[in-house]
Structure formats: structure tokens, C-alpha cells
Amino acid sequence: MTSLSLRCLALCLLLSAATAALAQKAAESTYPSRPVRMIVAQAAGGPTDVAARVYASRLSEVMGQQAVVDNRQGAGGSVAGEITARAPADGYTLMIAANGTLAIAPHLIKLSYNARKDMVPVALIGNSPLGLMVHSPLAVASVKELLALAKARPGKINFGSSGAGATSHLSGELLKMMTGIQIVHVPYKGAGPALIGLVSGEIEMLISGLSSGLPFIKQKQVRLLAVSSAKRAPLLPEVPSIAETVPGYDVSSWYAVLAPAATPRPIIERLHQMSQRVVNDAAIQAKLISLGMDPDWLTLQQLSEKMQGEYDRWGKVVKAAGMKSN
């Protein structure tokens, strides 16, 4: 190839790169110019889906484009995770997932992606404390009395969950680790069946989402002793937290928005700013609180640190519980 041809080729490559860079800048400056797909790592009607739809309804107004919720449940959220990790990194495919998908499932399922490397955080929607509930006839009225009974009857009290490896399961394992009680895990296929098991007396205790437990609590079919978050829940300020009896105990489901890792930083920052308007909206906060959630806001750095910290913490609980990845 002659030197003239080489110079022409180099010039063409430079022009091509410049054109691509200009096109990307233009795309970033006009973002979003079409609907945004929001993949939800849980079935319709679940707490992650509920949080996602409240968030998406206001985000559509803020963006001026439709935020379309697309439920892709399955395999601990890994179905949604794989779709998101492999999607074009242009800001038009996002994922909304809970801590179970982001911080627990990676310790239990062999995934084809790494959420902490193949995705980047966009925003936190909020936290959802769980409720420590007991079978109504059980003769305890507080966390202190429940722990005393469990210590007096080692291996005799059953605690349920929505499934092995679920947040409700590991919440009970964490309580065992921190208090030394010996209680027996009974997994169910979902929060609904676990609550029915609690009502019927198949299990004596359950740590599960407030959003699903509230109807049973209001009808006095189960008794709520405490919430699992470090602080009392805004919806139930009269109910103590487990941490008031077991210092340091702090468990919440939390709902985060993520994007493919290579998404341009200007788009991530724009989404983050728009999300801040959504989460800080008074009407949205009131709606989330009415559903048993606690709206919260973190910077991108804080959210990244939260995800890593939660991943590390639940990894230790999984190991202590003797669970292995599939």
C-alpha cells in the first residue's frame, strides 16, 4: 500500500471516529428521545414490581417519554439481569431489582453476568422493611419474649420463608447468628403460602414483607412484633424495630435502578437527576409509604457502596447458613 493510500485510510478512520463521537454526543444531548424499557426482575404484583410501577409512572412524566415496565421474573432475577447486562448501552434498557437479585442470588446461583461489573447503578427508589410476625396464639408479645421462648425451646420453633435463599429466609438466619437461638427453617413457594402457614400454625414465626403481611396483620390473623429495619417504619411508627432488642440488626428489601455498564456517563447522570425528582416527589413518597416502603435517596457513589456492602454481608450469612450455589 502506498503512503498516499495509508494517509487516506488514516484520514477516513479519523473522520469515522469523529462522526461516531458526534453522533453519540447528539444522542446524549437529546436523551431520551423514545420510550425507555424497564425490566423488572419479579412477577407482576410483587413488591419490586409495585415499586417499579410507582417509580415509572412519575418518571414518564419527568422524562417526557414512556417508561415501559417489562416483567422478566425467574431464577432469582437472573433472567432480567442477563437481558439487561447484554442490552445496548444507550440508556433505553434499564433494570429494577431488589437486594435479593443483586446481593443474595449471586451467592446461590451461577450467573452468566456480574451485576457489580456488567451494570452500573442509576438510582435507589427506597427500602422496604420486613415484619417479624408470629402465629396469633403464640404466647409472646415482644421480640424479647420471642427470643426467650426460642432459647427455652431450642429447635422447637419453626420460622417460614418465601423460599430457600430468599431475603425472608436469610433474615431468620441472621437473627439466629446474632442471638444464638435455634429455630428451624421451613421454606414455602412464595410469601402468600408462608403467611397462610403462619395463620394456620404450621410455623410459629415469619419475617416477611410488610406489603404482603399488612392485610393479615389488620385482620389480626397474625401478630406483628417488630419491623426489621434499623429504624421504625414510617407507616407503623408505633411498632418497634428488632434492633431495639437486638442492636445492629438491620434488614430491608431495597429497590434499585441499574443500566448496562457501558452506558455513557452523561446519560447515567441525567437519569440519576430525573430519578431524584421522582423519589423526592411528595405524592410518590406518600404512595410508597402507604405500601409499606420507606423512600430513600442516595448518590451514585453511595448506592454503589451500598450494593457492594450488601453483597459482602449476605455472602457471610449464606456461608454461615451452610448454603451452596447451584
C-alpha positions as CSV (number, residue, x, y, z in Angstrom):
1,M,0.0,0.0,0.0
2,T,1.4,3.4,-0.9
3,S,2.0,6.2,1.6
4,L,-0.8,8.2,-0.1
5,S,-3.2,5.3,0.4
6,L,-2.2,4.9,4.0
7,R,-2.8,8.6,4.6
8,C,-6.2,8.4,3.0
9,L,-7.1,5.3,5.2
10,A,-5.9,7.1,8.3
11,L,-8.0,10.2,7.4
12,C,-11.1,8.0,6.8
13,L,-10.7,6.3,10.1
14,L,-10.3,9.7,11.9
15,L,-13.4,11.0,10.1
16,S,-15.3,7.9,11.0
17,A,-14.3,8.2,14.7
18,A,-15.2,11.9,14.7
19,T,-18.6,11.2,13.1
20,A,-19.3,8.4,15.7
21,A,-18.3,10.7,18.6
22,L,-20.6,13.5,17.2
23,A,-23.4,11.1,16.8
24,Q,-23.0,9.9,20.4
25,K,-22.9,13.4,21.7
26,A,-26.1,14.2,19.8
27,A,-27.8,11.1,21.2
28,E,-26.7,12.0,24.7
29,S,-28.0,15.6,24.4
30,T,-31.4,14.6,23.1
31,Y,-31.8,11.6,25.6
32,P,-34.5,10.3,26.0
33,S,-36.0,10.6,22.5
34,R,-38.1,7.4,22.7
35,P,-39.7,5.1,25.3
36,V,-37.4,3.5,27.9
37,R,-37.8,-0.2,28.7
38,M,-37.7,-1.0,32.4
39,I,-37.1,-4.7,33.0
40,V,-38.4,-5.8,36.4
41,A,-36.8,-8.9,38.0
42,Q,-40.0,-10.1,39.6
43,A,-43.5,-11.1,38.6
44,A,-46.3,-8.5,38.3
45,G,-47.8,-7.7,41.7
46,G,-44.7,-8.5,43.7
47,P,-43.1,-5.7,45.9
48,T,-40.4,-5.0,43.3
49,D,-43.0,-4.7,40.6
50,V,-45.1,-2.4,42.8
51,A,-42.1,-0.1,43.5
52,A,-41.2,-0.1,39.8
53,R,-44.6,0.9,38.6
54,V,-44.9,3.8,41.1
55,Y,-41.5,5.0,40.0
56,A,-42.1,4.5,36.3
57,S,-45.4,6.4,36.4
58,R,-43.8,9.6,37.6
59,L,-40.5,9.1,35.6
60,S,-42.6,9.0,32.4
61,E,-43.8,12.5,33.2
62,V,-40.4,13.8,34.1
63,M,-38.7,12.3,31.0
64,G,-41.4,13.2,28.6
65,Q,-41.2,9.7,27.3
66,Q,-43.0,6.5,28.4
67,A,-41.2,4.3,30.9
68,V,-42.4,0.8,29.9
69,V,-42.4,-1.9,32.6
70,D,-41.4,-5.3,31.3
71,N,-41.6,-8.1,33.9
72,R,-39.0,-10.8,33.4
73,Q,-39.0,-12.9,36.5
74,G,-37.2,-16.2,37.0
75,A,-34.1,-17.8,38.5
76,G,-33.7,-15.3,41.4
77,G,-33.8,-12.4,39.0
78,S,-31.0,-13.7,36.7
79,V,-33.3,-13.7,33.7
80,A,-33.8,-10.0,33.9
81,G,-30.2,-9.5,34.9
82,E,-28.9,-11.3,31.8
83,I,-31.2,-9.3,29.4
84,T,-30.0,-6.0,31.0
85,A,-26.3,-6.9,31.0
86,R,-26.4,-7.8,27.3
87,A,-28.6,-4.9,26.2
88,P,-27.4,-2.0,24.1
89,A,-25.7,0.5,26.5
90,D,-27.7,3.5,25.3
91,G,-30.0,4.3,28.3
92,Y,-33.1,2.7,26.7
93,T,-32.9,-0.5,28.7
94,L,-32.8,-0.4,32.5
95,M,-33.5,-2.9,35.2
96,I,-35.3,-2.5,38.5
97,A,-34.3,-5.2,41.0
98,A,-34.3,-5.8,44.7
99,N,-31.5,-6.8,47.1
100,G,-32.4,-10.5,46.6
101,T,-31.4,-10.3,43.0
102,L,-28.4,-8.1,43.4
103,A,-26.9,-9.1,46.8
104,I,-28.1,-12.6,47.6
105,A,-28.7,-14.6,44.3
106,P,-25.1,-14.2,43.1
107,H,-24.0,-16.3,46.2
108,L,-26.5,-19.0,45.4
109,I,-26.8,-19.2,41.6
110,K,-24.1,-19.5,39.0
111,L,-24.8,-16.4,36.8
112,S,-23.6,-15.6,33.3
113,Y,-23.1,-12.0,34.3
114,N,-21.8,-10.0,37.3
115,A,-24.2,-7.3,38.5
116,R,-21.3,-5.3,40.0
117,K,-19.3,-5.3,36.8
118,D,-21.8,-5.6,34.0
119,M,-24.2,-3.0,35.3
120,V,-24.0,0.4,36.9
121,P,-26.3,1.9,39.5
122,V,-28.7,4.7,38.4
123,A,-30.9,5.3,41.4
124,L,-32.3,3.9,44.6
125,I,-36.1,4.0,44.9
126,G,-36.4,3.1,48.5
127,N,-36.3,0.4,51.2
128,S,-39.0,-1.9,52.4
129,P,-38.7,-3.2,56.0
130,L,-39.9,-6.7,56.7
131,G,-42.2,-7.5,59.5
132,L,-41.4,-10.0,62.3
133,M,-44.8,-11.8,62.6
134,V,-45.9,-14.7,64.8
135,H,-48.8,-17.1,64.9
136,S,-51.5,-15.3,66.9
137,P,-52.0,-17.9,69.7
138,L,-48.2,-17.9,70.4
139,A,-47.8,-16.6,73.9
140,V,-45.3,-13.8,73.2
141,A,-45.9,-10.0,72.8
142,S,-42.4,-8.8,72.0
143,V,-39.1,-9.7,70.4
144,K,-37.6,-10.1,73.9
145,E,-40.3,-12.7,74.8
146,L,-40.0,-14.5,71.5
147,L,-36.2,-14.8,71.9
148,A,-36.6,-16.1,75.5
149,L,-39.1,-18.7,74.3
150,A,-36.8,-19.8,71.5
151,K,-33.9,-20.2,73.9
152,A,-36.1,-22.2,76.3
153,R,-37.3,-24.4,73.5
154,P,-34.3,-24.9,71.2
155,G,-35.2,-26.5,67.8
156,K,-38.9,-26.4,68.6
157,I,-39.9,-23.2,66.9
158,N,-40.3,-23.1,63.1
159,F,-39.8,-20.0,61.0
160,G,-41.1,-19.8,57.5
161,S,-39.9,-18.0,54.4
162,S,-40.9,-17.4,50.8
163,G,-38.2,-19.9,49.7
164,A,-34.7,-21.1,50.5
165,G,-32.2,-18.2,49.9
166,A,-35.0,-15.5,49.9
167,T,-34.5,-12.4,52.0
168,S,-37.1,-13.7,54.4
169,H,-35.1,-16.9,54.8
170,L,-31.7,-15.1,55.4
171,S,-33.3,-12.6,57.7
172,G,-34.1,-15.5,60.0
173,E,-30.6,-16.9,59.6
174,L,-29.2,-13.5,60.5
175,L,-31.3,-13.4,63.6
176,K,-30.0,-16.9,64.6
177,M,-26.5,-15.7,64.1
178,M,-26.9,-12.6,66.2
179,T,-28.8,-14.1,69.1
180,G,-27.8,-17.8,69.2
181,I,-31.3,-19.1,69.1
182,Q,-32.0,-22.4,67.4
183,I,-35.1,-22.2,65.2
184,V,-36.0,-24.4,62.2
185,H,-36.4,-23.1,58.7
186,V,-39.5,-24.1,56.7
187,P,-39.4,-22.9,53.1
188,Y,-42.6,-22.1,51.2
189,K,-43.2,-21.4,47.5
190,G,-43.8,-17.6,48.0
191,A,-44.8,-15.1,50.6
192,G,-48.5,-15.9,50.3
193,P,-48.2,-19.6,51.2
194,A,-45.8,-18.7,54.0
195,L,-48.3,-16.3,55.5
196,I,-51.1,-18.9,55.3
197,G,-48.7,-21.3,57.0
198,L,-48.3,-18.8,59.8
199,V,-52.0,-18.2,60.1
200,S,-52.7,-22.0,60.3
201,G,-49.9,-22.6,62.9
202,E,-47.7,-24.7,60.6
203,I,-45.0,-22.2,61.5
204,E,-44.7,-20.1,64.6
205,M,-42.8,-17.1,63.1
206,L,-42.1,-15.4,59.8
207,I,-40.0,-12.4,58.8
208,S,-41.6,-11.2,55.5
209,G,-42.6,-8.1,53.5
210,L,-44.9,-5.7,55.2
211,S,-46.8,-5.0,52.0
212,S,-48.0,-8.7,51.8
213,G,-48.4,-9.1,55.5
214,L,-50.4,-6.0,56.3
215,P,-53.9,-7.5,55.4
216,F,-53.2,-10.4,57.7
217,I,-52.0,-8.1,60.5
218,K,-55.0,-5.8,60.2
219,Q,-57.4,-8.7,60.4
220,K,-55.5,-10.0,63.5
221,Q,-54.8,-13.3,61.8
222,V,-51.1,-12.9,62.7
223,R,-49.3,-10.7,65.3
224,L,-46.7,-8.1,64.2
225,L,-43.9,-7.9,66.9
226,A,-41.4,-5.6,65.1
227,V,-40.0,-4.3,61.9
228,S,-36.6,-5.5,60.6
229,S,-35.2,-2.1,59.6
230,A,-32.8,-0.3,61.9
231,K,-35.4,2.5,62.4
232,R,-39.1,2.2,62.9
233,A,-41.2,2.2,59.6
234,P,-42.9,5.5,58.6
235,L,-46.1,3.6,58.1
236,L,-46.1,2.0,61.6
237,P,-44.2,4.3,63.9
238,E,-45.8,2.6,66.9
239,V,-44.2,-0.7,66.1
240,P,-40.6,-1.2,67.4
241,S,-37.7,-2.4,65.4
242,I,-35.9,-5.7,66.0
243,A,-32.8,-3.6,66.6
244,E,-34.3,-2.1,69.7
245,T,-33.9,-5.6,71.2
246,V,-31.0,-6.9,69.0
247,P,-28.7,-4.0,68.5
248,G,-27.2,-3.9,65.0
249,Y,-30.0,-6.0,63.3
250,D,-31.0,-4.2,60.1
251,V,-32.7,-5.9,57.1
252,S,-34.7,-4.2,54.4
253,S,-35.6,-5.1,50.9
254,W,-34.3,-2.3,48.7
255,Y,-35.1,-1.4,45.1
256,A,-32.5,-0.1,42.7
257,V,-32.4,1.0,39.1
258,L,-29.5,-0.2,37.0
259,A,-28.2,0.2,33.4
260,P,-25.7,-1.8,31.3
261,A,-22.1,-0.9,32.4
262,A,-21.0,0.8,29.2
263,T,-23.9,3.3,29.2
264,P,-22.4,6.8,28.7
265,R,-21.9,8.7,31.9
266,P,-23.9,11.8,30.8
267,I,-26.9,9.5,30.3
268,I,-26.5,7.9,33.7
269,E,-26.2,11.3,35.4
270,R,-29.3,12.6,33.6
271,L,-31.3,9.5,34.6
272,H,-30.0,9.9,38.2
273,Q,-31.1,13.6,38.3
274,M,-34.6,12.7,36.8
275,S,-34.9,9.9,39.3
276,Q,-34.1,12.3,42.2
277,R,-37.1,14.4,41.1
278,V,-39.2,11.3,41.1
279,V,-38.2,9.9,44.5
280,N,-38.4,13.3,46.2
281,D,-41.8,14.0,44.8
282,A,-44.2,14.3,47.8
283,A,-47.0,12.3,46.1
284,I,-44.7,9.5,45.2
285,Q,-43.3,9.4,48.7
286,A,-46.8,9.2,50.2
287,K,-47.7,6.4,47.8
288,L,-44.6,4.4,48.6
289,I,-45.1,4.9,52.4
290,S,-48.7,3.7,52.1
291,L,-47.4,0.5,50.5
292,G,-45.1,-0.1,53.5
293,M,-41.9,1.2,51.8
294,D,-39.5,3.9,53.0
295,P,-38.5,6.2,50.2
296,D,-34.8,6.9,50.2
297,W,-32.2,8.7,48.1
298,L,-28.5,8.0,47.7
299,T,-25.8,9.5,45.4
300,L,-24.4,7.2,42.7
301,Q,-21.3,6.6,44.8
302,Q,-23.4,5.8,47.9
303,L,-25.6,3.4,46.0
304,S,-22.5,1.7,44.6
305,E,-21.1,1.3,48.1
306,K,-24.5,0.0,49.4
307,M,-24.6,-2.7,46.7
308,Q,-21.1,-3.9,47.5
309,G,-21.7,-3.8,51.2
310,E,-24.9,-5.7,51.0
311,Y,-23.3,-8.3,48.7
312,D,-20.5,-8.8,51.2
313,R,-22.8,-9.0,54.2
314,W,-25.3,-11.5,52.7
315,G,-22.4,-13.6,51.4
316,K,-21.3,-14.1,55.0
317,V,-24.8,-15.1,56.1
318,V,-25.2,-17.6,53.2
319,K,-21.9,-19.1,54.2
320,A,-22.8,-19.3,57.9
321,A,-26.1,-21.0,57.0
322,G,-24.2,-23.7,55.1
323,M,-25.9,-22.9,51.7
324,K,-24.1,-23.6,48.5
325,S,-24.5,-22.2,44.9
326,N,-26.4,-24.2,42.3
